[in-house]
Every structure is written in structure tokens, then in C-alpha cells.
């Protein structure tokens, strides 16, 4: 019998080390923005998929 997971909770903690190099800081900030955008896009896709599944039922 297959098992269906209806809800999944993920927690994570990010520790960021401070650097004295300003160029490294600016690069890390720009990467953070890109990462945030990617995460948001993935979340939106998942939510839309869940809504579609719910409407199909």
C-alpha cells in the first residue's frame, strides 16, 4: 500500500560568516537576492500545483 505525504514541514537555520572584504560582501548580497528569487519561484510553483490538484478533486 503506497504512503501519501499530505504535508511536509522543512526547517533550516543559516549561519552567515562575516567577511572583511567588501567585494565578497557585495557578491554575497547579490547571490542572496538571486537565491531568494529562485526560492520564491519554486514556492509559487508548488502552491499552484497544490491548488490545481485540489480543484481537480
C-alpha positions as protocol buffer text, in pm:
chain_id: "A"
residue {
  index: 1
  type: UNK
  ca { x: 0 y: 0 z: 0 }
}
residue {
  index: 2
  type: UNK
  ca { x: 153 y: 336 z: -101 }
}
residue {
  index: 3
  type: UNK
  ca { x: 203 y: 610 z: 153 }
}
residue {
  index: 4
  type: UNK
  ca { x: 93 y: 960 z: 62 }
}
residue {
  index: 5
  type: UNK
  ca { x: 253 y: 1258 z: 234 }
}
residue {
  index: 6
  type: UNK
  ca { x: -3 y: 1535 z: 259 }
}
residue {
  index: 7
  type: UNK
  ca { x: 211 y: 1790 z: 438 }
}
residue {
  index: 8
  type: UNK
  ca { x: 583 y: 1836 z: 469 }
}
residue {
  index: 9
  type: UNK
  ca { x: 747 y: 2086 z: 701 }
}
residue {
  index: 10
  type: UNK
  ca { x: 1108 y: 2181 z: 644 }
}
residue {
  index: 11
  type: UNK
  ca { x: 1310 y: 2394 z: 883 }
}
residue {
  index: 12
  type: UNK
  ca { x: 1660 y: 2519 z: 835 }
}
residue {
  index: 13
  type: UNK
  ca { x: 1899 y: 2760 z: 1002 }
}
residue {
  index: 14
  type: UNK
  ca { x: 2152 y: 2959 z: 804 }
}
residue {
  index: 15
  type: UNK
  ca { x: 2457 y: 3096 z: 976 }
}
residue {
  index: 16
  type: UNK
  ca { x: 2641 y: 3356 z: 781 }
}
residue {
  index: 17
  type: UNK
  ca { x: 3005 y: 3434 z: 847 }
}
residue {
  index: 18
  type: UNK
  ca { x: 3105 y: 3797 z: 821 }
}
residue {
  index: 19
  type: UNK
  ca { x: 3390 y: 3890 z: 591 }
}
residue {
  index: 20
  type: UNK
  ca { x: 3607 y: 4197 z: 587 }
}
residue {
  index: 21
  type: UNK
  ca { x: 3636 y: 4208 z: 209 }
}
residue {
  index: 22
  type: UNK
  ca { x: 3372 y: 4446 z: 70 }
}
residue {
  index: 23
  type: UNK
  ca { x: 3367 y: 4283 z: -274 }
}
residue {
  index: 24
  type: UNK
  ca { x: 3285 y: 3949 z: -115 }
}
residue {
  index: 25
  type: UNK
  ca { x: 3004 y: 4112 z: 78 }
}
residue {
  index: 26
  type: UNK
  ca { x: 2853 y: 4267 z: -234 }
}
residue {
  index: 27
  type: UNK
  ca { x: 2877 y: 3936 z: -421 }
}
residue {
  index: 28
  type: UNK
  ca { x: 2713 y: 3750 z: -135 }
}
residue {
  index: 29
  type: UNK
  ca { x: 2430 y: 4003 z: -126 }
}
residue {
  index: 30
  type: UNK
  ca { x: 2362 y: 3970 z: -497 }
}
residue {
  index: 31
  type: UNK
  ca { x: 2369 y: 3592 z: -467 }
}
residue {
  index: 32
  type: UNK
  ca { x: 2127 y: 3611 z: -182 }
}
residue {
  index: 33
  type: UNK
  ca { x: 1881 y: 3806 z: -395 }
}
residue {
  index: 34
  type: UNK
  ca { x: 1909 y: 3551 z: -674 }
}
residue {
  index: 35
  type: UNK
  ca { x: 1863 y: 3267 z: -427 }
}
residue {
  index: 36
  type: UNK
  ca { x: 1561 y: 3437 z: -277 }
}
residue {
  index: 37
  type: UNK
  ca { x: 1405 y: 3477 z: -619 }
}
residue {
  index: 38
  type: UNK
  ca { x: 1464 y: 3112 z: -701 }
}
residue {
  index: 39
  type: UNK
  ca { x: 1312 y: 3000 z: -373 }
}
residue {
  index: 40
  type: UNK
  ca { x: 1009 y: 3223 z: -420 }
}
residue {
  index: 41
  type: UNK
  ca { x: 955 y: 3095 z: -774 }
}
residue {
  index: 42
  type: UNK
  ca { x: 974 y: 2735 z: -656 }
}
residue {
  index: 43
  type: UNK
  ca { x: 728 y: 2804 z: -376 }
}
residue {
  index: 44
  type: UNK
  ca { x: 484 y: 2968 z: -615 }
}
residue {
  index: 45
  type: UNK
  ca { x: 506 y: 2671 z: -850 }
}
residue {
  index: 46
  type: UNK
  ca { x: 440 y: 2425 z: -568 }
}
residue {
  index: 47
  type: UNK
  ca { x: 145 y: 2624 z: -436 }
}
residue {
  index: 48
  type: UNK
  ca { x: -8 y: 2647 z: -783 }
}
residue {
  index: 49
  type: UNK
  ca { x: 37 y: 2271 z: -829 }
}
residue {
  index: 50
  type: UNK
  ca { x: -134 y: 2205 z: -497 }
}
residue {
  index: 51
  type: UNK
  ca { x: -421 y: 2436 z: -588 }
}
residue {
  index: 52
  type: UNK
  ca { x: -465 y: 2262 z: -922 }
}
residue {
  index: 53
  type: UNK
  ca { x: -470 y: 1923 z: -753 }
}
residue {
  index: 54
  type: UNK
  ca { x: -725 y: 2048 z: -502 }
}
residue {
  index: 55
  type: UNK
  ca { x: -950 y: 2182 z: -779 }
}
residue {
  index: 56
  type: UNK
  ca { x: -932 y: 1852 z: -969 }
}
residue {
  index: 57
  type: UNK
  ca { x: -1082 y: 1662 z: -678 }
}
